[in-house]
Amino acid sequence: MSGDGFPEDGYANLHLDRAPLPPDKICPISWCEQFAVERGACRDAEGNLTVHCSAAKVRGSDLQPCGDYLRRRSIAIIQRYRLRYRLRQLLAAARLSREALGKGFSIVRFQPTLASPEGGSTLTISKTGFAAAVPGLLFEARVDGKLCPSVQVRSDPQLLCVVPPGSGSCLKVDVTPIVEINYGGPYSPLSLDIKLETLSLTGFAYKGPTIDRVVPAELPTSGGRLTLYGSSKVGVGQVSINASGQVACSVVNVQSDHVVVDVGPGTGSGKHLLTLAVFLAGPVVTELDTNGISEYPTWTRNESFVLNGQNFGPLVGAPLIKVTVGGVPTGARLCSEHTSLIVDVPPGAGGVALVQVSVDELTSLTSPSTCISYARPHVLSCTKSGVSGGYFAVSGRHFGTGISSSLVVTVGGKACAGVNLLNPHTKIEALVPEGAGTNLPIGVQIAGVDATVEASCSFSYSVSISKPKSSSIGPDSSEVINLFCQAQLARYYKNGIRQAELDVFGLPFTTESAKKASEIWKELEPKIRRMQNKVNKDILVNTITKAWQALKKTRGLSVEENPKSKKRNTT
């Protein structure tokens, strides 16, 4: 800008030079050009504006040096960009701190754990993300909605704040990052506070009344009245009781040394009332209502019974109820809060099964009155004969599932080894014990209960495979018949006849057992031929022949068939 100044009267030349900055950034030049044109300025050949001013029209105070104006406008633009840059920087720092607050340690520690209800104590909150690396980044803290008068960051994981007065437990502490921006000169200052998203921390508590003891020490699950003995500085109208586990509590009476409260329904133990744990009583079974059923089958038929007692809990605590019958988990549902359950009868192992109820990890005691009885086992049939060491089978009803039970099988009073439950509830197999005799009684015991046995069920020993019986008179006819038939079936089995896959005793043939049967008969046959009593010999041979023909007919083997022939067709 150049010119001769402004005389009191006359004209003066004022030249406004173009600034070297881009046109879109030069707000002052545009304004000056507009001002000059309005006052009759004209542009010369070099592009400068020339203003002819008259003292009567334009006073010197109406115009200002263009250089000063540009200088002031440039400073304003620079300050604006500085403000924008600083704002971005502070917001980025606050955003990083907020992310660190949200992704810090999962456990927030408060020191002290209990603050004074009068306030004024310094609370230390340990959690990452509290670092104020950039000036202008502050934190605001509120305890249960009340603003803390002073907040400062001591180190990265620790925030120190002065606690306001208050009371209660399980309170929420809200921490809010704040970006503080100061802008402007001393005559026109500008201050901005930008609050970011608040982080809520739970678990803060004020010191409360001291409880020394609780009477009674246990309550039924339906709830009841408690008397809390201790000391408190709070007034009568300010006492409130909070219990964990969503158990409702209400204050009935407040005295200087005790408070009477009503506790609502609940389950479990260790429910905290302020600073002292109160225990709810465990379940108690008093009666089983089976609706006249004395025994249940060992397999399920959708049977159920009613269990009466105490402290089974409310309906809201039904998922915490667990019932076992004879150690087997089963379904149960409340039909009356705290006092009655409907229990499903599970497939059982037989005998007497104890019933136990657990509510929130508290288990009822058992007694002879807290049990049900399964039906007595019954034997319908068994393998008729066999040899020592071989397997024989017993079929019947109510043999149980074999879970937590003792299966005992006897032959002639001798216990069998290798007892195994082939089919749940219906079939058992066992090894024949050492012994001899015919028509021996069969005994079965399930879970300490003796089975009833059909009169037709008996067992007879065959001649020992390793030591066949012989005498001068001759072997026993029944034993000889079994050995002969066993040897003949073994010959058919070796030739692949399907009807001979089972031996005389109904057990599957093996290569070893078929070979053994042939060897025994080969050893016994000469002794039969040498029998001195011809009558007995003829009777024995005829008996053997008839027995074999009957067995062949039963098995579907052709009478004319020769096992050694290549034709294996059977009728």
Buried (B, 14 or more C-beta within 10 A) or exposed (E): BEBEEBEEEEEBEBBBBEBEEEEEEBBBBEEBBEBBEEBEBEEEEEEBBBBBBBBEEBEEEEBEEBEEBBEEBBEEEEEEEEBEEBBEBBBEBBBBBBEBBEEBEEEBBBEEEBBEBEBEBBBBBBBBBBBBEBEBBBBBBBBBEBEBEEBBBEEBBBBBBBBBEBBBBEBEBBBBBBBEBEBEEEEEEEEEEBEBEEBEBEBBBBBBBEBEEBEEEEBBBBBBEBBBBBEBEEEEEEBEBBBBEEBEBEBEEBEEEBBBBBBBBBBBBEBBBBBBEBBBBBBBBEEBEBEEEEEBBBBEEEBBBBBBBBBBBBEEBBEBBBBBBBBBEBEBBBEEBBBBBBBBBBBBBBBBBBBBBBBBEBEBEEEEEBBBBBBBBBBBBBBBBBBBBBBBBBBBBBBBBBBBBEBBBBBBEEEBEEBEBEEBBBBBBBBBBEEEEBEBEBBBBBBEBEBEBEEEBBBBBBBBBEEBEBEEEBBBBBBBBBBBBBBBBBBBBBBEBEBBEEBBBEBEBEEEBBEBBBEBBEEBBEBBEEBEEEEEBEEBBEBBEEBBEEBBEEBEBBEEBEBEEEEEEBE
